[in-house]
Amino acid sequence: MKDFAAIDFETANASPYSACSVGVVIVREGRITDRIYHLIRPRPNVYNYWNTQVHGLTREDTDTAPDFPEVWAVIAPHITGLPLVAHNSLFDEGCLKALHELYHMPYPGYVFHCTCKASRKAFGKLLPNHRLPTVAAHCGFDLTNHHHALADAEACAVIAQEIL
């Protein structure tokens, strides 16, 4: 796959519609051509302690952030016609569908590919696990800022270039 968009959401709590940040990395002709990152104000803007421990974001970070429809209006034109790639794609696809539903936005039927599943197939027992940092390191990407949506999307893009 030479043209795709890698995407990663971070959420404020256990609800899939509670996205508080999104990172998107656009790949065209096998090269990263664009990186997009946005904070998103979840509705409601309520954070779970454990989610904050994972990604470091709090309600104060997103109090003045735009709602999802405003953020998606910026991102959508960049990914039109591209397949989407995510590590554990069921999570990110679930967030995207839930957000479209929450805001009564038509869902365009994005096609997702999962780099976690692809890693299991490509690397099998060669790796101790198939978590994003492990697979990224194996593919030569240093994911020092894990759980920052843009860093995770970029790691996913690198993995996808290697194995999809």
Backbone as CSV, one residue per row, in Angstrom:
resi,resn,N_x,N_y,N_z,CA_x,CA_y,CA_z,C_x,C_y,C_z
1,MET,0.843,-1.172,0.000,0.000,0.000,0.000,0.899,1.248,0.000
2,LYS,0.713,2.090,-1.012,1.556,3.287,-1.112,0.830,4.566,-0.718
3,ASP,-0.491,4.547,-0.763,-1.296,5.718,-0.413,-2.288,5.332,0.677
4,PHE,-2.200,5.998,1.826,-3.105,5.721,2.931,-2.972,6.834,3.968
5,ALA,-3.839,6.790,4.962,-3.756,7.696,6.105,-3.731,6.861,7.372
6,ALA,-2.711,7.046,8.186,-2.647,6.394,9.494,-3.333,7.313,10.494
7,ILE,-4.154,6.731,11.371,-4.940,7.539,12.297,-4.876,6.955,13.700
8,ASP,-4.885,7.846,14.699,-4.912,7.399,16.084,-5.740,8.378,16.903
9,PHE,-6.629,7.836,17.728,-7.418,8.637,18.666,-6.953,8.339,20.083
10,GLU,-7.005,9.345,20.931,-6.905,9.169,22.375,-8.259,9.580,22.938
11,THR,-8.700,8.892,23.993,-10.025,9.171,24.542,-9.929,9.662,25.982
12,ALA,-10.938,10.436,26.381,-10.998,11.017,27.718,-11.455,9.993,28.757
13,ASN,-12.232,9.018,28.306,-12.755,8.004,29.221,-13.039,6.728,28.422
14,ALA,-13.784,5.825,28.982,-14.015,4.529,28.337,-14.968,4.596,27.146
15,SER,-15.663,5.693,26.959,-16.619,5.816,25.859,-15.908,6.063,24.531
16,PRO,-16.285,5.349,23.478,-15.614,5.533,22.193,-15.841,6.916,21.584
17,TYR,-16.891,7.611,22.009,-17.145,8.948,21.480,-16.436,10.043,22.281
18,SER,-15.602,9.666,23.251,-14.920,10.654,24.097,-13.543,11.041,23.572
19,ALA,-13.337,10.990,22.269,-12.027,11.348,21.705,-11.615,12.737,22.173
20,CYS,-10.374,12.834,22.640,-9.850,14.119,23.100,-8.679,14.588,22.245
21,SER,-8.156,13.700,21.417,-7.128,14.102,20.448,-7.107,13.103,19.296
22,VAL,-6.633,13.602,18.161,-6.503,12.760,16.974,-5.219,13.136,16.248
23,GLY,-4.535,12.114,15.775,-3.354,12.303,14.940,-3.562,11.568,13.629
24,VAL,-3.198,12.221,12.539,-3.326,11.622,11.209,-2.028,11.855,10.459
25,VAL,-1.518,10.801,9.846,-0.320,10.895,9.011,-0.707,10.425,7.619
26,ILE,-0.527,11.305,6.647,-0.883,11.011,5.254,0.353,10.475,4.536
27,VAL,0.178,9.352,3.846,1.257,8.747,3.064,0.793,8.675,1.611
28,ARG,1.594,9.242,0.731,1.309,9.188,-0.710,2.573,8.746,-1.438
29,GLU,2.377,7.811,-2.348,3.512,7.248,-3.093,4.602,6.735,-2.142
30,GLY,4.176,6.199,-0.996,5.118,5.601,-0.056,5.887,6.593,0.794
31,ARG,5.533,7.877,0.738,6.233,8.909,1.524,5.238,9.659,2.406
32,ILE,5.653,9.965,3.615,4.819,10.794,4.494,4.784,12.198,3.912
33,THR,3.573,12.666,3.602,3.420,13.979,2.989,2.765,15.003,3.912
34,ASP,2.109,14.539,4.961,1.424,15.482,5.845,1.196,14.844,7.201
35,ARG,1.225,15.683,8.230,0.931,15.270,9.601,-0.090,16.253,10.160
36,ILE,-1.148,15.721,10.762,-2.212,16.560,11.309,-2.471,16.123,12.745
37,TYR,-2.533,17.101,13.651,-2.840,16.799,15.056,-3.828,17.838,15.568
38,HIS,-4.841,17.365,16.287,-5.816,18.268,16.895,-6.261,17.738,18.243
39,LEU,-6.415,18.649,19.189,-7.163,18.338,20.392,-8.636,18.421,20.035
40,ILE,-9.450,17.660,20.736,-10.897,17.641,20.521,-11.563,17.797,21.888
41,ARG,-12.566,18.659,21.981,-13.321,18.756,23.229,-14.356,17.624,23.252
42,PRO,-14.178,16.665,24.166,-15.160,15.580,24.253,-16.513,16.133,24.723
43,ARG,-17.568,15.407,24.385,-18.898,15.786,24.854,-19.475,14.607,25.632
44,PRO,-19.606,14.687,26.942,-19.197,15.791,27.810,-17.682,15.768,28.029
45,ASN,-17.134,16.878,28.466,-15.684,17.020,28.662,-15.298,16.442,30.030
46,VAL,-15.421,15.124,30.147,-15.180,14.409,31.401,-14.073,13.384,31.187
47,TYR,-13.060,13.454,32.039,-11.900,12.574,31.913,-11.868,11.541,33.024
48,ASN,-11.494,10.335,32.657,-11.254,9.245,33.591,-9.795,9.361,34.051
49,TYR,-9.559,9.145,35.323,-8.208,9.199,35.883,-7.230,8.323,35.097
50,TRP,-7.666,7.115,34.753,-6.761,6.159,34.103,-6.408,6.604,32.687
51,ASN,-7.362,7.173,31.963,-7.056,7.652,30.623,-6.038,8.787,30.692
52,THR,-6.219,9.695,31.644,-5.256,10.794,31.812,-3.880,10.240,32.144
53,GLN,-3.819,9.191,32.956,-2.524,8.589,33.282,-1.834,8.041,32.039
54,VAL,-2.619,7.569,31.083,-2.046,7.003,29.857,-1.510,8.099,28.940
55,HIS,-2.339,9.110,28.640,-1.928,10.092,27.625,-1.599,11.474,28.170
56,GLY,-1.916,11.742,29.424,-1.542,13.013,30.035,-2.495,14.168,29.779
57,LEU,-3.543,13.953,29.009,-4.475,15.042,28.724,-5.538,15.140,29.818
58,THR,-5.992,16.380,30.075,-7.003,16.641,31.095,-8.097,17.533,30.524
59,ARG,-9.153,17.704,31.301,-10.250,18.582,30.896,-9.743,19.980,30.567
60,GLU,-8.805,20.481,31.345,-8.265,21.814,31.095,-7.622,21.916,29.712
61,ASP,-7.035,20.822,29.240,-6.396,20.824,27.912,-7.414,20.979,26.798
62,THR,-8.629,20.497,27.024,-9.619,20.502,25.947,-10.799,21.445,26.200
63,ASP,-10.763,22.214,27.286,-11.848,23.170,27.561,-12.124,24.094,26.381
64,THR,-11.082,24.544,25.715,-11.262,25.489,24.604,-10.999,24.851,23.236
65,ALA,-10.835,23.535,23.220,-10.599,22.829,21.952,-11.897,22.778,21.148
66,PRO,-11.793,22.654,19.839,-13.003,22.544,19.017,-13.686,21.194,19.197
67,ASP,-14.987,21.162,18.901,-15.732,19.911,18.883,-15.311,19.083,17.670
68,PHE,-15.658,17.795,17.711,-15.273,16.881,16.640,-15.680,17.351,15.239
69,PRO,-16.900,17.833,15.010,-17.252,18.221,13.635,-16.314,19.276,13.047
70,GLU,-15.879,20.210,13.886,-14.950,21.243,13.405,-13.581,20.642,13.071
71,VAL,-13.113,19.745,13.921,-11.825,19.075,13.679,-11.922,18.205,12.433
72,TRP,-13.010,17.447,12.312,-13.143,16.524,11.175,-13.280,17.274,9.861
73,ALA,-13.852,18.465,9.897,-13.967,19.280,8.679,-12.586,19.650,8.138
74,VAL,-11.597,19.737,9.013,-10.215,20.009,8.594,-9.552,18.735,8.072
75,ILE,-9.785,17.610,8.742,-9.102,16.351,8.409,-9.696,15.669,7.179
76,ALA,-11.012,15.605,7.087,-11.689,14.812,6.054,-11.195,15.084,4.635
77,PRO,-10.989,16.332,4.224,-10.525,16.549,2.846,-9.152,15.929,2.555
78,HIS,-8.333,15.774,3.590,-6.985,15.203,3.408,-7.016,13.688,3.218
79,ILE,-8.089,13.037,3.687,-8.114,11.569,3.644,-9.138,11.012,2.662
80,THR,-9.805,11.880,1.933,-10.815,11.425,0.977,-10.204,10.417,0.008
81,GLY,-10.846,9.264,-0.096,-10.405,8.236,-1.027,-9.256,7.378,-0.540
82,LEU,-8.728,7.665,0.642,-7.608,6.885,1.159,-8.092,5.819,2.135
83,PRO,-7.485,4.637,2.105,-7.766,3.681,3.177,-7.147,4.212,4.467
84,LEU,-7.738,3.856,5.601,-7.218,4.265,6.895,-6.513,3.081,7.544
85,VAL,-5.446,3.393,8.250,-4.637,2.380,8.910,-4.524,2.764,10.378
86,ALA,-4.697,1.788,11.251,-4.553,2.032,12.686,-4.026,0.774,13.357
87,HIS,-3.355,0.959,14.484,-2.887,-0.182,15.260,-3.997,-0.509,16.242
88,ASN,-4.554,-1.691,16.121,-5.794,-2.072,16.807,-6.926,-1.229,16.218
89,SER,-7.140,-1.421,14.945,-8.067,-0.583,14.175,-9.499,-0.611,14.697
90,LEU,-9.904,-1.692,15.369,-11.266,-1.737,15.897,-11.523,-0.583,16.865
91,PHE,-10.517,-0.222,17.652,-10.661,0.896,18.587,-10.848,2.213,17.837
92,ASP,-9.949,2.513,16.923,-9.996,3.799,16.219,-11.203,3.894,15.291
93,GLU,-11.529,2.804,14.623,-12.721,2.798,13.787,-13.970,2.974,14.649
94,GLY,-13.982,2.340,15.819,-15.101,2.495,16.738,-15.261,3.933,17.204
95,CYS,-14.158,4.590,17.494,-14.209,6.006,17.884,-14.779,6.845,16.752
96,LEU,-14.268,6.635,15.561,-14.696,7.439,14.416,-16.189,7.250,14.127
97,LYS,-16.649,6.017,14.174,-18.073,5.754,13.946,-18.935,6.357,15.064
98,ALA,-18.491,6.206,16.313,-19.252,6.738,17.448,-19.352,8.262,17.374
99,LEU,-18.272,8.910,16.981,-18.281,10.371,16.874,-19.198,10.843,15.751
100,HIS,-19.158,10.149,14.633,-20.073,10.504,13.543,-21.526,10.349,13.992
101,GLU,-21.796,9.274,14.723,-23.151,9.041,15.209,-23.561,10.097,16.237
102,LEU,-22.666,10.387,17.195,-22.960,11.367,18.243,-23.357,12.715,17.655
103,TYR,-22.648,13.124,16.618,-22.885,14.437,16.018,-23.819,14.373,14.803
104,HIS,-24.464,13.235,14.599,-25.425,13.057,13.502,-24.800,13.407,12.148
105,MET,-23.558,12.929,11.984,-22.837,13.138,10.729,-22.893,11.839,9.930
106,PRO,-23.122,11.898,8.639,-23.094,10.658,7.852,-21.688,10.056,7.863
107,TYR,-21.636,8.746,8.052,-20.333,8.057,8.071,-19.998,7.623,6.654
108,PRO,-18.850,8.072,6.132,-18.520,7.800,4.728,-18.082,6.375,4.411
109,GLY,-18.064,5.482,5.359,-17.684,4.095,5.081,-16.194,3.920,4.864
110,TYR,-15.401,4.570,5.693,-13.943,4.435,5.580,-13.531,2.971,5.667
111,VAL,-12.533,2.593,4.896,-11.974,1.241,4.924,-10.747,1.264,5.830
112,PHE,-10.762,0.409,6.848,-9.658,0.348,7.814,-8.805,-0.902,7.600
113,HIS,-7.508,-0.740,7.835,-6.562,-1.853,7.885,-5.871,-1.803,9.243
114,CYS,-5.604,-2.962,9.817,-5.045,-3.035,11.162,-3.584,-3.483,11.133
115,THR,-2.683,-2.616,11.614,-1.269,-2.978,11.641,-0.962,-3.976,12.767
116,CYS,-1.817,-4.053,13.773,-1.600,-5.057,14.818,-1.839,-6.457,14.251
117,LYS,-2.963,-6.632,13.556,-3.240,-7.923,12.909,-2.170,-8.247,11.869
118,ALA,-1.777,-7.239,11.103,-0.759,-7.454,10.076,0.576,-7.833,10.706
119,SER,0.884,-7.251,11.858,2.122,-7.583,12.562,2.113,-9.036,13.026
120,ARG,0.977,-9.476,13.560,0.888,-10.883,13.997,1.134,-11.832,12.827
121,LYS,0.596,-11.454,11.681,0.768,-12.292,10.494,2.201,-12.226,9.965
122,ALA,2.767,-11.020,9.911,4.101,-10.835,9.333,5.223,-11.307,10.252
123,PHE,5.087,-11.043,11.559,6.197,-11.299,12.478,5.959,-12.465,13.428
124,GLY,4.699,-12.848,13.619,4.386,-13.997,14.465,5.118,-13.987,15.786
125,LYS,5.767,-15.094,16.097,6.463,-15.249,17.378,7.850,-14.621,17.376
126,LEU,8.217,-13.975,16.277,9.497,-13.264,16.218,9.525,-12.124,17.243
127,LEU,8.362,-11.564,17.546,8.265,-10.470,18.514,7.662,-10.990,19.820
128,PRO,8.065,-10.406,20.969,7.510,-10.855,22.253,6.035,-10.486,22.410
129,ASN,5.606,-9.417,21.718,4.209,-9.002,21.705,4.009,-8.141,20.455
130,HIS,2.809,-7.729,20.225,2.525,-6.937,19.018,1.947,-5.572,19.380
131,ARG,2.360,-5.071,20.560,1.982,-3.727,20.970,2.671,-2.712,20.053
132,LEU,2.090,-1.550,19.947,2.603,-0.534,19.027,4.081,-0.206,19.245
133,PRO,4.551,0.043,20.463,5.978,0.363,20.614,6.903,-0.769,20.184
134,THR,6.496,-2.009,20.450,7.319,-3.171,20.086,7.428,-3.301,18.577
135,VAL,6.303,-3.210,17.896,6.299,-3.363,16.440,7.001,-2.174,15.783
136,ALA,6.754,-0.976,16.303,7.401,0.219,15.758,8.923,0.089,15.862
137,ALA,9.410,-0.335,17.024,10.859,-0.501,17.209,11.411,-1.531,16.231
138,HIS,10.689,-2.617,16.043,11.119,-3.650,15.106,11.208,-3.101,13.674
139,CYS,10.350,-2.140,13.366,10.339,-1.528,12.025,11.250,-0.298,11.948
140,GLY,12.015,-0.042,13.008,12.993,1.038,12.983,12.489,2.397,13.421
141,PHE,11.329,2.454,14.078,10.779,3.733,14.527,10.867,3.821,16.042
142,ASP,11.441,4.886,16.563,11.581,5.100,18.000,10.349,5.844,18.509
143,LEU,9.450,5.137,19.136,8.198,5.711,19.636,8.395,6.161,21.083
144,THR,9.101,7.273,21.254,9.381,7.757,22.609,8.193,8.498,23.216
145,ASN,7.248,8.934,22.408,6.103,9.698,22.904,4.807,8.892,22.731
146,HIS,4.863,7.615,23.130,3.711,6.719,22.986,2.489,7.309,23.686
147,HIS,1.336,7.171,23.069,0.029,7.682,23.501,-0.156,9.168,23.230
148,HIS,0.750,9.751,22.450,0.447,11.048,21.836,-0.106,10.657,20.471
149,ALA,-1.305,11.135,20.137,-2.005,10.648,18.942,-1.175,10.794,17.670
150,LEU,-0.447,11.886,17.524,0.335,12.052,16.300,1.533,11.108,16.269
151,ALA,2.204,10.938,17.402,3.343,10.006,17.457,2.883,8.584,17.158
152,ASP,1.748,8.189,17.722,1.228,6.846,17.471,0.813,6.673,16.014
153,ALA,0.213,7.709,15.421,-0.169,7.629,14.001,1.065,7.517,13.119
154,GLU,2.120,8.234,13.463,3.341,8.146,12.666,3.983,6.761,12.797
155,ALA,3.993,6.216,14.001,4.517,4.858,14.181,3.712,3.871,13.350
156,CYS,2.420,4.031,13.368,1.540,3.169,12.586,1.835,3.298,11.096
157,ALA,2.074,4.510,10.630,2.395,4.732,9.214,3.682,4.005,8.832
158,VAL,4.679,4.087,9.688,5.962,3.421,9.425,5.757,1.908,9.366
159,ILE,4.990,1.379,10.304,4.704,-0.063,10.300,3.965,-0.454,9.031
160,ALA,2.968,0.312,8.676,2.190,0.000,7.473,3.064,0.009,6.227
161,GLN,3.967,0.945,6.144,4.872,0.990,4.984,5.732,-0.260,4.923
162,GLU,6.041,-0.804,6.085,6.900,-1.984,6.155,6.139,-3.278,5.822
163,ILE,4.886,-3.418,6.303,4.252,-4.731,6.222,2.929,-4.784,5.472
164,LEU,2.364,-3.642,5.073,1.094,-3.721,4.341,1.330,-3.551,2.846
